[in-house]
Amino acid sequence: MSKEKIAITLDEEFINELDKLVGEHIFQSRSQAIREAVSEKLLRMKHNRLAEECSKLDAVFEKAMAEEGLTEDANQWPQY
């Protein structure tokens, strides 16, 4: 994956925390810490969106759709 350099502005408090984590060798650099934080946030947002969309589904209707035709198909399966 290609990378592109960007500039961001952070509060001094956040910079101090980042530097502390880098100093403790939890991250190799500020950049690595910020990349991981952004990646985790984007992933969390995707999961939240998926959960929100799933909550809109009608469970009874979805189950009926999933089972539709299942009985007919099961009767056509070979016996083992």
C-alpha positions in Angstrom: 0.0 0.0 0.0 1.5 3.4 -0.9 1.8 6.1 1.6 1.4 9.8 1.4 2.7 12.4 3.8 0.3 14.7 5.5 0.6 17.4 8.1 -1.7 17.5 11.2 -2.1 19.7 14.2 -2.5 18.2 17.6 -2.8 19.6 21.1 0.4 19.6 23.1 -1.1 17.1 25.5 -1.6 14.5 22.7 1.9 15.1 21.4 3.4 14.5 24.9 1.4 11.3 25.2 2.6 10.1 21.8 6.2 10.9 22.7 5.8 9.0 25.9 4.6 5.9 24.1 7.5 6.2 21.6 9.9 6.6 24.4 8.6 3.5 26.1 9.0 1.7 22.7 5.3 0.9 22.4 5.5 2.6 19.0 8.5 3.1 16.8 7.5 6.7 15.9 4.7 9.2 16.2 3.7 8.3 12.6 3.3 4.7 13.5 1.1 5.6 16.5 -1.1 7.9 14.5 -1.4 5.4 11.6 -2.6 2.7 14.0 -5.0 5.1 15.8 -6.5 6.2 12.5 -6.7 2.6 11.2 -8.5 1.4 14.4 -10.9 4.4 14.3 -11.9 3.7 10.7 -12.4 0.0 11.4 -14.5 0.8 14.5 -16.6 3.2 12.4 -17.2 0.5 9.7 -18.2 -2.1 12.4 -20.6 0.5 14.0 -22.2 1.2 10.6 -22.6 -2.5 9.9 -24.2 -3.0 13.4 -26.5 -0.1 12.8 -27.6 -1.5 9.4 -28.1 -5.0 10.9 -30.3 -3.6 13.6 -32.6 -2.3 11.0 -33.3 -5.8 9.7 -36.5 -7.6 10.6 -35.3 -10.9 12.1 -38.5 -12.8 11.4 -38.5 -11.7 7.8 -34.8 -12.5 7.3 -35.2 -15.9 8.8 -38.2 -16.7 6.5 -36.2 -15.5 3.5 -33.2 -17.7 4.5 -35.4 -20.8 5.0 -37.5 -20.2 1.9 -37.2 -23.2 -0.3 -35.0 -25.0 2.1 -37.5 -27.8 2.7 -37.8 -28.5 -1.0 -34.0 -28.5 -1.5 -33.5 -30.8 1.5 -35.9 -33.4 0.0 -33.8 -33.4 -3.2 -30.5 -34.1 -1.3 -29.1 -37.6 -1.6 -29.3 -39.9 1.4 -26.0 -40.7 3.1 
